[in-house]
Amino acid sequence: MTTERGETHDHSVDPVTGTTTTGHVWDGISELNTPLPRWWLWTFYLTIVWSVAYWIVYPAWPLAQGYTKGLFGWQSREAIVTDLAALQAQRAAFGGRLAEAPLADVAKDEQLFAFARAQGKAAFGDNCAPCHGAGGGGGKGFPNLNDDDWLWGGKLEDIQTTIRHGIRWTADDQTRIGTMPAFGRDGVLKRPEVNAVASYVRTLSGLQPAAGADLALGAKVYSDNCAACHGDKGEGKQELGSPNLSDPIWLYGSDVVAIADGVWNGRGQAMPAWSGRLDETTIKALTVYVHSLGGGAR
């Protein structure tokens, strides 16, 4: 029987290898009927036996009202609980000391401080790094925790309060509240006024305004609408969470377009309140770790 590109012939023995052919010929090449190695077949059969045994001894198959429990009765959740209990027992001595020690005294005990930083670093990696970065370097819209620029204060107590209650977190009635209005979107300012004040704000930190910018108009708009929160010279106010506009640190970017966008649409990033999600000892350790990154105010 002849196909488009291949032919089928009777089974024969290949004269070169001495192996029986399958009878298939493709472009003049005969297909050898080479059996799989015996070791490979036995390995394959063993994997089948292993899978059946695994189904029997471990949880495996979903049922209408649950799943098969397995002969061993092993549960991954129970294993995690056991491991966590062992870890807590290991940390009990230092954990108890950390829970009782005032924040200001943690750094005075070298061993306790090292323990708090280690536990805080682990908590930071699990909960904070997705926004602030693995090393606390932050990103656009997410504060850098390594510098000395703090919207809500960089003292230990300030950081602890922020971690506990979050920022603009509606589920916590003690959360920090500080939202920049959408001056353009809400019709408070017109586009020329927004562009003018964006250029003026750049000058507060020594940056050049946009070419042809009306700085006189920008100064008036700033005085009438922005100074109440950011200060007359743009120094910011930590009690309001308003950024310092006179330094070179910009959370959303320092170009005119980015600043004008903030004035037009407002700003209002939120941070979760970790109280209730993390225990108080972990929050204390996290506070110590964040404060130690390099930008914490003493």
C-alpha positions as CSV (number, residue, x, y, z in Angstrom):
1,M,0.0,0.0,0.0
2,T,1.4,3.3,-1.0
3,T,0.7,6.7,0.8
4,E,1.5,10.3,-0.2
5,R,5.0,10.1,1.1
6,G,5.3,6.7,2.8
7,E,4.9,3.1,1.9
8,T,3.9,0.0,3.8
9,H,5.6,-3.3,3.1
10,D,5.8,-6.7,4.7
11,H,7.8,-7.1,7.9
12,S,11.4,-7.9,7.1
13,V,14.8,-7.9,8.8
14,D,17.0,-4.9,8.3
15,P,20.2,-6.1,6.7
16,V,22.4,-3.6,8.5
17,T,21.2,-3.9,12.1
18,G,19.5,-7.3,11.9
19,T,16.4,-5.8,13.5
20,T,12.9,-6.6,12.3
21,T,11.2,-3.6,10.6
22,T,7.6,-2.5,11.2
23,G,6.9,-2.5,7.5
24,H,6.7,1.2,7.3
25,V,9.0,3.0,4.8
26,W,9.3,6.8,4.7
27,D,11.3,8.5,2.0
28,G,13.1,5.2,1.5
29,I,13.9,4.8,5.1
30,S,12.6,1.7,6.9
31,E,11.3,2.0,10.4
32,L,12.9,-0.5,12.8
33,N,10.8,-2.4,15.3
34,T,13.1,-1.7,18.2
35,P,11.5,-2.6,21.6
36,L,11.9,-0.3,24.6
37,P,14.7,-1.2,27.0
38,R,13.5,-3.6,29.7
39,W,14.8,-1.3,32.5
40,W,12.6,1.5,31.1
41,L,9.5,-0.7,31.0
42,W,10.1,-1.9,34.6
43,T,10.5,1.7,35.7
44,F,7.3,2.6,34.0
45,Y,5.4,-0.3,35.7
46,L,6.9,0.7,39.0
47,T,5.6,4.2,38.7
48,I,2.1,2.9,38.1
49,V,2.4,0.7,41.2
50,W,3.8,3.6,43.2
51,S,0.9,5.9,42.2
52,V,-1.7,3.3,43.2
53,A,0.0,2.9,46.6
54,Y,0.2,6.7,47.0
55,W,-3.6,6.9,46.4
56,I,-4.2,4.4,49.1
57,V,-1.9,5.7,51.9
58,Y,-2.2,9.5,51.3
59,P,-5.2,11.8,50.7
60,A,-5.8,11.7,47.0
61,W,-9.2,11.6,45.5
62,P,-12.0,14.2,45.9
63,L,-15.4,12.9,46.9
64,A,-18.8,14.5,46.9
65,Q,-18.5,15.5,50.6
66,G,-14.8,15.6,51.1
67,Y,-11.8,13.4,50.0
68,T,-10.1,10.1,50.6
69,K,-8.1,10.4,53.9
70,G,-5.5,7.7,53.1
71,L,-4.4,4.8,55.4
72,F,-1.7,7.0,57.0
73,G,-4.2,9.7,57.9
74,W,-1.5,12.3,57.1
75,Q,-2.7,15.9,56.5
76,S,-0.5,18.8,55.2
77,R,-2.4,21.3,57.3
78,E,-1.6,19.2,60.4
79,A,2.1,19.0,59.4
80,I,2.2,22.8,59.1
81,V,0.5,23.3,62.5
82,T,3.1,20.9,64.0
83,D,6.0,22.7,62.4
84,L,4.7,26.1,63.5
85,A,4.2,24.8,67.1
86,A,7.8,23.6,67.1
87,L,9.1,26.9,65.8
88,Q,7.1,28.9,68.4
89,A,8.5,26.6,71.1
90,Q,12.0,27.3,69.8
91,R,11.3,31.1,69.8
92,A,9.5,31.1,73.1
93,A,12.3,32.5,75.2
94,F,13.2,35.4,73.0
95,G,9.6,35.8,71.9
96,G,8.5,36.4,75.5
97,R,11.2,38.9,76.1
98,L,10.3,40.8,72.9
99,A,6.7,40.8,73.9
100,E,7.4,42.4,77.3
101,A,10.2,44.7,76.3
102,P,9.4,48.4,75.5
103,L,10.1,49.3,71.9
104,A,12.8,51.8,72.9
105,D,14.7,49.1,74.9
106,V,14.8,46.4,72.2
107,A,17.9,47.9,70.5
108,K,19.7,48.1,73.8
109,D,19.8,44.3,74.0
110,E,22.1,43.0,71.2
111,Q,20.6,39.5,71.2
112,L,17.0,40.6,71.5
113,F,17.6,43.2,68.7
114,A,19.0,40.6,66.4
115,F,16.1,38.3,67.1
116,A,13.5,41.1,66.5
117,R,15.2,42.0,63.2
118,A,15.3,38.3,62.1
119,Q,11.6,37.8,62.9
120,G,10.7,41.2,61.4
121,K,12.6,40.5,58.2
122,A,10.6,37.3,57.8
123,A,7.3,39.1,58.4
124,F,8.3,41.8,56.0
125,G,9.1,39.4,53.3
126,D,5.8,37.7,53.7
127,N,3.6,40.7,54.0
128,C,5.3,44.0,53.0
129,A,7.8,43.1,50.2
130,P,5.2,42.9,47.4
131,C,4.6,46.6,47.7
132,H,7.8,48.0,49.4
133,G,10.3,45.7,47.7
134,A,12.4,42.9,49.3
135,G,14.8,45.4,50.7
136,G,12.3,48.1,51.5
137,G,13.4,50.2,48.4
138,G,9.8,50.9,47.4
139,G,8.6,51.9,44.0
140,K,6.4,54.4,42.2
141,G,3.5,55.0,44.7
142,F,5.1,52.8,47.4
143,P,7.5,54.6,49.9
144,N,11.2,53.8,50.1
145,L,11.7,52.7,53.7
146,N,15.5,53.1,53.5
147,D,15.6,56.9,53.3
148,D,14.8,59.4,56.0
149,D,11.6,60.8,54.3
150,W,8.5,59.6,56.3
151,L,5.0,60.7,55.5
152,W,3.7,59.8,58.9
153,G,6.9,59.9,61.0
154,G,9.9,57.6,61.3
155,K,10.1,57.1,65.0
156,L,9.5,53.6,66.4
157,E,6.1,54.6,67.8
158,D,5.1,56.2,64.5
159,I,6.1,53.2,62.5
160,Q,4.3,50.9,64.9
161,T,1.1,52.9,64.6
162,T,1.2,52.9,60.8
163,I,1.7,49.1,60.8
164,R,-1.1,48.5,63.3
165,H,-3.7,50.7,61.7
166,G,-2.7,51.2,58.2
167,I,-3.3,54.2,55.9
168,R,-6.8,55.0,54.6
169,W,-7.9,51.5,55.6
170,T,-11.6,51.7,56.0
171,A,-11.9,48.6,58.2
172,D,-9.9,50.2,60.9
173,D,-11.4,53.3,62.7
174,Q,-7.9,54.4,63.9
175,T,-6.3,54.3,60.5
176,R,-4.3,57.2,59.3
177,I,-6.3,59.5,57.1
178,G,-4.7,61.8,54.5
179,T,-6.0,62.2,51.0
180,M,-5.1,64.7,48.4
181,P,-8.1,66.2,46.6
182,A,-8.7,65.9,42.9
183,F,-8.4,69.6,42.2
184,G,-8.9,69.3,38.4
185,R,-11.3,66.4,38.2
186,D,-13.6,68.0,40.8
187,G,-13.6,71.3,39.1
188,V,-11.7,73.3,41.8
189,L,-8.9,74.2,39.4
190,K,-8.7,74.6,35.6
191,R,-6.0,73.0,33.4
192,P,-3.8,76.2,33.1
193,E,-3.9,76.5,36.9
194,V,-2.9,72.9,37.4
195,N,0.0,73.2,34.9
196,A,1.2,76.4,36.5
197,V,1.2,75.0,40.1
198,A,2.9,71.8,38.9
199,S,5.8,73.9,37.6
200,Y,5.9,76.0,40.7
201,V,6.0,72.9,42.9
202,R,9.1,71.8,41.0
203,T,10.9,75.0,42.0
204,L,10.3,74.3,45.7
205,S,12.9,71.4,45.4
206,G,15.3,73.3,43.1
207,L,14.0,71.7,39.9
208,Q,13.4,73.7,36.7
209,P,9.8,74.6,35.8
210,A,8.4,73.9,32.4
211,A,9.3,76.3,29.6
212,G,7.0,79.3,29.6
213,A,5.3,78.4,32.9
214,D,3.4,81.1,34.7
215,L,5.1,80.8,38.1
216,A,3.3,83.8,39.5
217,L,0.0,82.0,38.9
218,G,1.4,78.8,40.2
219,A,2.6,80.5,43.4
220,K,-0.9,81.9,44.0
221,V,-2.7,78.6,43.3
222,Y,-0.3,76.9,45.7
223,S,-0.8,79.5,48.4
224,D,-4.6,79.3,48.0
225,N,-5.0,75.5,47.7
226,C,-1.8,73.6,48.7
227,A,0.0,75.4,51.5
228,A,-2.5,74.4,54.2
229,C,-1.4,70.8,53.9
230,H,2.1,71.0,52.4
231,G,3.3,74.1,54.2
232,D,4.2,77.6,52.9
233,K,7.6,76.3,51.6
234,G,6.5,72.8,50.8
235,E,8.0,71.2,53.8
236,G,5.0,68.9,54.4
237,K,3.2,68.0,57.6
238,Q,3.6,64.5,59.1
239,E,0.4,64.9,61.2
240,L,-1.5,65.0,57.9
241,G,0.7,62.6,55.9
242,S,1.4,65.3,53.4
243,P,4.7,64.9,51.5
244,N,7.7,67.2,51.7
245,L,7.8,68.9,48.4
246,S,11.1,70.7,49.0
247,D,13.3,67.6,49.0
248,P,14.5,65.5,46.1
249,I,12.3,62.5,47.0
250,W,9.2,62.0,44.9
251,L,6.8,59.2,45.5
252,Y,5.1,59.4,42.0
253,G,7.8,61.1,40.0
254,S,9.1,64.7,39.8
255,D,8.3,65.5,36.1
256,V,5.7,68.1,35.4
257,V,3.3,65.5,33.9
258,A,3.4,63.4,37.0
259,I,2.9,66.3,39.4
260,A,0.1,67.8,37.2
261,D,-1.6,64.4,37.2
262,G,-1.5,64.3,41.0
263,V,-3.0,67.7,41.3
264,W,-5.7,66.9,38.7
265,N,-6.7,63.5,39.9
266,G,-5.6,63.6,43.5
267,R,-3.6,60.9,45.4
268,G,-4.9,58.3,47.9
269,Q,-2.8,55.1,48.2
270,A,-3.9,52.7,50.9
271,M,-1.9,50.5,53.2
272,P,-3.5,47.5,55.1
273,A,-4.0,47.6,58.8
274,W,-2.0,44.6,60.2
275,S,-3.5,44.6,63.6
276,G,-5.6,41.5,63.8
277,R,-3.7,39.9,60.9
278,L,-0.4,39.8,62.7
279,D,0.1,39.3,66.5
280,E,1.5,42.2,68.6
281,T,4.9,40.5,69.0
282,T,5.3,40.2,65.2
283,I,4.2,43.8,64.7
284,K,6.8,44.9,67.2
285,A,9.5,42.9,65.4
286,L,8.3,44.3,62.1
287,T,8.5,47.8,63.6
288,V,12.1,47.2,64.8
289,Y,13.1,45.8,61.4
290,V,11.6,48.7,59.3
291,H,13.1,51.2,61.7
292,S,16.6,49.6,61.3
293,L,16.6,49.7,57.5
294,G,18.4,53.0,57.6
295,G,15.8,55.7,57.5
296,G,14.2,55.3,61.0
297,A,14.2,58.5,63.0
298,R,15.8,58.1,66.5
